[in-house]
Amino acid sequence: MNDLTIVAPMTPAGVSAVAALRVSGKETRNVAKALFGKAPTARLASYGTAKHPQTGKAIDSLLYIYFEGPASYTGEDTLEIYPHGNPLIVRELLQAITTLANVRLAEPGEFTKRAFLNGKLDLVQAASVGDVIHSTSQSALENARKLLGGKFSKQVKELAATVLDFSARVELDVDFTEEEADPDVAGWQEKLDKMLGEVNRLLANFRSAESMNKLPLAVVYGAPNAGKSSLINALLEDERLLVSNVAGTTRDFVEVRLMLPRGEIRLIDTAGLSDVPVSELDKLSMEKSRKVLAEADLKIHLVDIDERRETRDERLHECLSEAGASTCHCEADASPCHCEAEGRGNPDDSEILVYSKADTCENAENIPQNALCISSKTGKGLAELRELLNEKLYPETATATEDFWVTSEREKACLEEAAEGIRRAQELLATNPAVELIAFEMQTVRRALQSITGEISSEDVLQSIFAGFCIGK
């Protein structure tokens, strides 16, 4: 299959100013000739009209660049084509190119897979290409860039070289076991300890890609008609949610995505919470709201500043804000406790108190110092709220202690296999220094480390890695 030339779009489906297609393989030069009627010049951006090889019909006037292998992304002859971003044009080009002999559509991740097979990337770097594309936070993206740049690969290769040097010494003793009654094991324990420490250090830096790219969840809650939907629309700068002066307009929680400077978050608008539901539907809506609140990474408690004296929202927050408060005293009457009804305890760093519908708060009385005042209508306070969300959900200290994170479960399993092999070698050295067995364990360690970077790999492993890539990468 790798003898065939492949083609695929590099940009997502849909309308755009410019699209991009990539061709890679032995027939690439002939593809360029068939489309543009002349041999391409390597590494020169050229402008021409692409025509159907069989009918001669003009498809589009566009820019194209030819890269001669091995100086290309895949290590093969490669052609990149940049037509107008009309899906009809992209489809015509794909159909025209695949009419040529020995040319087919690429499979998901096949360009990067060929780059790996041709030695342009090791397996860690190849897998990190997908992380660069799909990272949902700035920290995850920065980590993916480090992996793509080879930081993890370099350390694994250096460790594998150390294991190889040690193995050579052990295997030398195996060859001469008949001549030497006892092998010279001086310094072996120290070397094994050092190798195990390095493997454990890499394992300590493991964070799954799923956890790194899990979008933080922020939930907006408060009394009916507090302005929750209006706040979310203002943050999105789009009329995404239905807004009405009628209390209870939002009956079910609504989830949207909000892009912050350090990453994207999930933002949920909930049905209003009140002491007593007015109907069975209202009761169900509030139950859903409380369930979503329990899952939130950050809660935004929204209070209508004009109604704060008439509602219990402020009393709720003031009660919860009392340091060390062991009992709730929102009010002295016999009605159900608002705090207990919501199942809430003392607040922590996972909640923000926000007063809505406030064009100005300078003359407002009894506004807590840690509260924000915002106006969805004028935009007052929205920048401060965005920055606070950014700081709480994507703290800068998240990457301060690690040079990089190991994010692949496969790579973690290989490191664990290497660590286990070193521990077995240590046990053998301590109980019965049979050099043949120690040499066997060190071969296991070396193979585990080489599997990380792909020096040893199976087709099944490659398929599992690249199958998750998008077509065209």
N, C-alpha and C positions, 0 to 999 in steps of 0.2 A: 504493500500500500504506500510506503514511503517513496517509491519510485515515481509515483504520480505527482503532478503539480497540483497545488490546492489554491483555492480562492475563496474569500469571504469578506463581507463588510466589516470594518473595524469600528463603525459608529452604530448606535442603536437605531432601530427602525423608527421612522417618523420624519416629519418635515423639518428641515434645517437649512441654513445658508449653504453649508458645504457638508458632503459626506466623504467617507474614506473607505477604499477597498484595498486589500492586500493580496498579492499573488506570490507564491513561493514554490520553487522547485526547478527541475531541469528544463522545463518548457517555458520558463518565464520570459526569456529573451524572445522566443517565437511568439508569445502572447502579445508582447509590445509591438512587434513587427506587424502582426495581424490586425491589431487595433488601429495603429497610427501610420502604417505604411512605410516605416523605416526602422532601422536598428536604433535602439536607445543608447544614449551616452550615460555612462555610470556617474552617479552622484551629481547630476545636473537637472535642476528643475526645468521641465520642458512644457510648453503649451501646445496643445494639438486637439484635433477633433477625432474622437473615438468613433469608428465605424464598425458595423457588424461584419465579421470576417467573411460571411457567406453572401449576404445580400448587398453589402456596401452601404446600407442605410446609415446616415449620420445619427449617432446617439446623443452626444453632448460634446461641447468644447470645454476642455478641462486642463488641469495641471497634473503632471505625473512625474515620478522620480524612480529611476532604476538603480538598484544596489547590486553590485556584482559580489557573489559569494567568494570567500567566507566573510567579507566585511559587510554583514547585514545582521538583522535581528535574529534570523533563523540559522545563519551560517550558509544559506543557499542563495542562489540568485533570487532577488525579490523585486517586485514592482508594486509601488504604492500609487493609487489613482484617486484623485480628488475631484469628483463631479459635483454638480449642484445637488443640494440635499433634497431632491424630490424622490420619494420611494419608487416611483415608476422608472426613473432613470437608473437607479441602483439595480432594480430588477432586470432591466434591459441589459445592462452591462454584465451582470452575473450570467444571464442566459447566453449572451454572445460569447463570453469567455469559455463557458463550459461546453460549447459546441466544438471546441478544438480538441484534438487528440491528446489523450493522457492528462486531461485536466478535469478535476472534480471539485465539488464543494468541500470545504474544510470541515472537520469535526470540531466539537468544543475543545478549546485549549490546544489544538494541534500545532499552531505556529510556535507556541512556547515549548511544547513537547519536542518539536524538531530542534529548537534552540538548545534544549538540554542534551538531546542525542548527538548533536554536532559540537558539544563542548563549549557553547557560548555561555551557559549558565549551569551551576550545579543544581541539585534537586531542591535544596533549601531556597535558593534564589528563585528557581522556577515557580515553586509554590507561593512564594511571597508576592509574585506578580499579581495573583488573584487577590491577595490581601491589600495591595496598593489600590486596586480597583474598587474593592468592596468595603474598605474601612469607613466607619460611620462617625469616628471621632478624630480629632487632631492628634491625640496621643497614639491611637491605634495606627494612624497613617504614618506618623513619624517612626514608630516601631517597624512597620512594614518596609519603610525605606532603608532602615538600618539592616534588616535581613536581606533585602535585595542588594544592598551594597556589599554584602559578604562578611559582616562582622561575626555572626554566629558561625558561618562556614569556616572562617579562618581559625577560630578557636577549636572547632571540632577537628579540623585537619591537623592542627598542631598537637592536639591530644592524641589523635590516631598515630601520628609520627612517634610520639613518646612511647606509646604502647608497642609500636613496631620495633623500636630500638630495644625495649625491655624483652620483647618476645624473642628477638634475635639472640640475646644473651641466654635466655632460658633454653631455646632450641639448640644452641651450641652445646650446652651441658647435656641435653638429651643425646646428641650425637656421640658424646664421649663418656656416657654413663659406664661403659664397660672398663674404661681406662681409669676413671676416677671413682673411688668408692663413695665419696660424699661430694655433692655439688657445692660450689662456693656461693652461698646464699647471702653473703654479707651485703647489706644495703638493700636487699630485695623488699623487706617490709617497709622501709622508708619510701621507696619508689611507689609501692602499691598504695600506701596511705596518701601520697601526694596525688596520684591519679584518681583515687576515689574522691578525694576532696574536690578536685576540679569537676568531676562528673556531678557531684552533689550540688556544687555551686550553680551549674547550668540548670539542674532540675529545680533548684530553689527559685529560679527566675521564670518558672512556667506560669503562664496565664492563658487559659483557653481562648481561642479566637472568638468563640461564642460569647464568653463573658466580656471580652474587650470590646466587642461590637454590639453588645446589648444596649439598646437605647434607654437612657434614664427616663423614668416616668414622673411627670409632674401633674398633680391633680388640683384643679380649681374648685373650691367648695364654699358654701355660704348659704345664707337665707334666700328664699325665692326672690327674684327680681333685684338681686344685689348688683347685677351687671356683669355676671360671669361670662356670658356669651359675647357681650360687647368688648370685654377685656381681651378675650382670645382673638376676636376679629382685629382689634387694634394691634396686637402683637404680630399677627400674620400679615397685617396691612392688606387685608382682603375680607370682603363680606362673606366669609365661609359659613358662618352659623346664623341661624334664624334668630332675630332679635325682636322682642315685643315688650310693650309696657305691661302686658298681662302677666301676672305672676304665674309661674308653673309652665311657661312655654317649653322649656327643656324637660322632657319626660324620661329620656334615656341618656346615658352618658355618650358623649361624642368625642372621638379621638382624632387629633390632627398631628402633623409634624411641624416642628418649629426649629429653624436653623439658628444656632448660636455661634459665636466666634470659635469655640473649641469643639463643636460637634452638634449633631442633631438630637433632639429630644422628642419624646411622645408627650403631648399635652392633652389633657382630658377635661372637658366641660361636663359637670355633673348636674343632676336635678337638684333643686333647692332643698335644703334641710330646714325643717321647722319642728316645733315641739310636738304638735298633734297633726297627723295627716288628715286631710279633708275628705279623702276617698280611698278606696282600696287601691286604685291606680297610683295615687299619691304615695301611699305606703310602700308599694312595690318599687316605685322610683327611688325613694329614699333608701330603701334596703340595698339597691344596686349601687347607689352613691357611696354608702358606707363600706360596701365590699371593695369598691375600687380604691377608696381611701386607704384601706388596709394594705394594699399592694404598692402604694405610692413610695417613690424615693424622696419626693419632696411635695409637701402640701402647701397650697396657696389659699389662705383663709381670707376671703373677700368680704368686706363689710361695707354696706352703704352708709357713707358718712352722714347723710341727711336723716337716716333712720336709726342711728346708733343708740339714741336714748330710748327709743320705743321698742327696740329688739333686744334679744338677749345675746347677740353675737359678741358685743364688747364684754359683757359680764362673763361670758364663757372664756374669752381669751384672758381677761384679768385674773380669773380664778385659776386657770391653768398656769399662768405666769408666776404665781407666788412661789418663790423658791422654797422647796421642802414641804410644800403643802400636802398634808396627808388626808385631808377631808375636803369635800367640795362644799362651798358656801356661795354658789352663784346668787342665791336669793333665799329669802326666809319663808316664802309661801310653801304650800303643800303640793304644788304641781311637780311633775317628774323632773328630776335633775337633768339639765341639758347636757352636762358633761358625761354623766353616766349613760344617758340615752345614746350618746355617740361612741361610748366605749373608749373614751380618751383619758390619758393621764397627763402628767406634767409635760409641757412642750419641750422639744429639744431642737437641735440644729436642722431638723428635717421639716420645719414649718416657717412660712413667711406670713406675717399679718399685713394685709393691704386694705386701705380705705379707698373706695371707689367713688366716682362722681364728684371729685373734688378739684375744682379749677384752682383753688388755693387752700392751703391748710394753715396759713400764718395765724389766723384768728380762731382756729378751731381749738376747743378746750379738751383737755384730758386725752390727747393723742399720745399713745406710748412712743417713747423715743426710738424703739426698734421697728416701728411700723413705717410702711411706705404709703404716701398719698398719690393716687393716680387719677387721671381723667382720660377715659377712652375717647372722649370727644375732641379734646385739645391736644392729647399726646403727652400731657404733663406726667412725669414720673415713669414713663414707659422705658426710657433708656436705662434708668436706674434699676428697674425691675429686670430687664434683660441681663444687665451686668451681674445682678445678684443671682439669677438663675444660672448664669454661666459659671460663676465662682463656686456655687454650691454643688452643681451637678457634674462639673468638670474641673475639680481643683487642680492647680498647677503642681501640687506635691505628688500627684499620681505617678509621675515618671522620674521623680528626683532620685530615687534610690537604685534604680536599675539602668544599666547601660542599654540593655535590650531585653525583650521578653521572648521566650520560646513559646510559640502559640499552637504548634501542631501536636495533636495527640499521637501521631505516628512518630514524630521526633522524640516526644516524651517517652514513648514505649521503648525506643531504641536506647535512650540514655538509661532507663531503668534496667534494661537487659545488660548494658555495659557495667553498671554499678553492681548488679548481682554477680556477674562473672568475676569482677575484681574481689568481691567479698568471698566468693568460693575459693579463689586463689589464695587469699589471706588465711582462710581456715586450713587449707592444705599445707601452707607454709608453716603454720603454727603447730599442726598435729603430725603431719607426715610429709616432709618436703620431697614428694615424688615429682621430679621435674617433668615427667611425661604428662602428668595430670595438670600441673600448673601451666605447661605450654599449651595444652588443649583449651584451658579456660581463657588464656590470653588471646588465642585465636578467635574465641567467641566474642570477646570484648572488641577486638579489632573489627570484626565483621559488623557488629552492631553500630559502631561509630561510622564505618564506611557506608552503611545503609542510609545514614542521615543525609549525607551529601550526594548519594546516588552512585558512588563508586561500585557498590553492589546493589542491584535493584532487580525486581521482577516486573514482568509486564502487568501483572495484577496491581502492583503498587502504583505504577505509572498511570494505569487506567483510572484508579480511584482518585488520584491527585488531579489529573487534567480533565476528568469528566465534569467536574464542578465549574470549570471555566466557561466563559461566554464564547460563542462562536466568533472568530475573528481575532482571538488573542492567543 
